[in-house]
Amino acid sequence: MHTKVVVALLAGAVAWSLTDAVAQDDESGAEREPMRCLSMGSIRSTRVVDDQTVLFFHGRGRVYVNRLERACVGLLRNGTFTYQVQSGARAARLCDTDSITVLELTGRGFNCGLGLFEPISKEEADSFLLGPNRAVTSTPVEPPKTEEDAPPAAESPPAPPPQ
């Protein structure tokens, strides 16, 4: 009897771990597919990367990049926006058919359509936020002067005639 219980428990544990592994494989493959909508209740924060790119930080550490349909003037400069969602049963979701409106100091700014929500890793999000590798810098320098660039030498006065 005791052996049957142990075997049953082991079989259950193996089945559970296999089911969990398959579910993780399905999720990881699905996570890389662009999404049309995000649940507004799961959006934790947003970060503006530039006038056409916004990062959406979602629950469970997920990050989505949204590349707007076109550049949204003033988005990076002001860094804040509001969501404008379609009314209806899906009002609790932000979708690629919705738009954002830039909040200017003087009021509302441009209204810009959203694109698909593309899942990215935390490292990719950091790369968006940090921009180019700051460890590599260059500074302009003056090129060395060549004979062609050198100012003409002052002509010396003619030598006096021999006497």
C-alpha positions in Angstrom: 0.0 0.0 0.0 2.8 2.4 1.0 4.6 1.7 -2.4 1.4 2.4 -4.4 1.1 5.8 -2.7 4.7 6.7 -3.4 4.4 5.7 -7.0 1.2 7.7 -7.4 2.8 10.7 -5.8 5.8 10.4 -8.1 3.7 10.0 -11.2 1.6 13.0 -10.2 4.8 15.1 -9.6 6.2 14.1 -13.0 2.9 14.9 -14.8 2.7 18.2 -13.0 6.3 19.2 -13.9 5.8 18.2 -17.5 2.5 20.2 -17.7 4.3 23.2 -16.2 7.2 22.9 -18.6 4.9 22.7 -21.6 2.9 25.7 -20.3 6.2 27.7 -19.9 7.2 26.9 -23.4 3.8 28.0 -24.7 4.0 31.2 -22.7 7.6 32.1 -23.7 6.7 31.6 -27.4 3.6 33.6 -27.0 5.4 36.3 -25.1 7.4 37.4 -28.1 4.4 37.9 -30.3 3.2 41.5 -30.6 -0.1 42.1 -28.8 -2.9 44.3 -30.0 -4.1 45.2 -26.5 -2.9 45.5 -22.9 -5.1 45.4 -19.8 -5.1 48.9 -18.4 -5.3 47.5 -14.8 -2.0 45.7 -15.3 0.0 48.8 -16.7 2.3 49.8 -13.8 4.1 52.7 -15.5 5.2 54.1 -18.8 8.4 55.7 -20.1 8.8 57.9 -23.1 11.8 57.0 -25.2 11.4 59.4 -28.0 8.6 61.1 -30.0 7.6 57.8 -31.5 8.4 55.1 -28.8 6.8 54.5 -25.4 7.6 51.6 -23.0 4.7 50.1 -21.0 5.7 48.4 -17.8 3.2 45.7 -17.1 2.6 43.4 -14.2 4.9 40.5 -13.4 7.9 42.4 -14.8 6.8 42.3 -18.4 7.7 45.3 -20.6 6.2 46.2 -23.9 7.5 48.7 -26.5 4.9 50.6 -28.5 6.1 52.3 -31.7 3.5 54.9 -32.6 2.1 55.2 -36.1 4.0 58.4 -36.6 6.2 60.8 -34.6 4.2 62.5 -31.9 5.4 66.1 -31.7 6.3 67.1 -28.1 6.1 63.7 -26.6 9.7 63.4 -25.5 10.0 67.1 -24.6 7.0 66.9 -22.2 7.2 63.2 -21.3 3.6 63.0 -20.2 0.5 61.8 -22.0 -3.1 60.6 -21.4 -4.7 57.5 -22.8 -7.8 57.8 -25.0 -9.5 54.5 -25.4 -12.6 53.6 -27.5 -15.7 53.3 -25.4 -17.5 50.0 -25.1 -17.0 46.6 -23.5 -13.2 46.7 -23.9 -12.7 50.0 -22.2 -10.5 48.4 -19.6 -7.9 47.6 -22.4 -5.5 49.9 -24.2 -5.3 48.7 -27.9 -3.5 49.5 -31.1 -6.7 51.2 -32.3 -6.5 53.7 -29.4 -4.4 56.9 -29.1 -2.5 58.9 -26.6 -2.6 62.7 -26.2 0.6 64.6 -25.3 0.1 66.8 -22.2 1.7 70.2 -22.9 2.2 72.9 -20.2 -0.4 75.0 -22.0 -2.9 72.1 -22.2 -3.4 69.2 -24.5 -1.0 68.6 -27.4 -1.0 66.2 -30.3 -3.2 63.1 -30.5 -1.2 60.1 -31.7 -2.3 56.6 -32.7 -0.7 53.6 -30.9 1.0 50.7 -32.6 1.2 47.1 -31.6 2.6 46.2 -28.1 5.8 44.3 -28.7 7.1 42.3 -25.6 10.8 43.0 -24.8 13.1 41.8 -22.1 14.2 44.0 -19.2 17.7 44.2 -20.8 16.1 45.5 -24.0 14.1 48.1 -22.1 17.2 49.2 -20.3 18.9 49.6 -23.6 16.0 51.8 -24.9 16.3 53.9 -21.8 20.0 54.2 -21.6 20.5 54.9 -25.3 23.8 54.4 -27.0 26.7 52.9 -25.1 27.9 55.8 -23.0 31.3 54.1 -22.5 32.2 54.9 -26.1 32.7 58.6 -26.6 34.3 60.7 -29.2 35.3 64.3 -29.3 36.2 66.3 -32.4 39.9 67.2 -32.8 41.6 69.5 -35.3 43.4 67.6 -38.0 47.1 68.1 -38.3 48.2 70.9 -40.6 49.7 69.9 -43.9 51.9 72.1 -46.1 48.9 73.0 -48.2 47.1 74.3 -45.1 50.0 76.2 -43.7 50.0 80.0 -44.2 52.4 81.2 -46.9 55.9 82.0 -45.5 56.7 85.7 -45.4 59.0 86.5 -48.2 62.4 87.7 -47.1 63.6 91.0 -48.7 65.8 90.5 -51.7 69.5 90.2 -50.9 71.5 93.4 -51.6 73.5 93.2 -54.8 77.1 92.2 -54.3 79.6 95.2 -54.3 
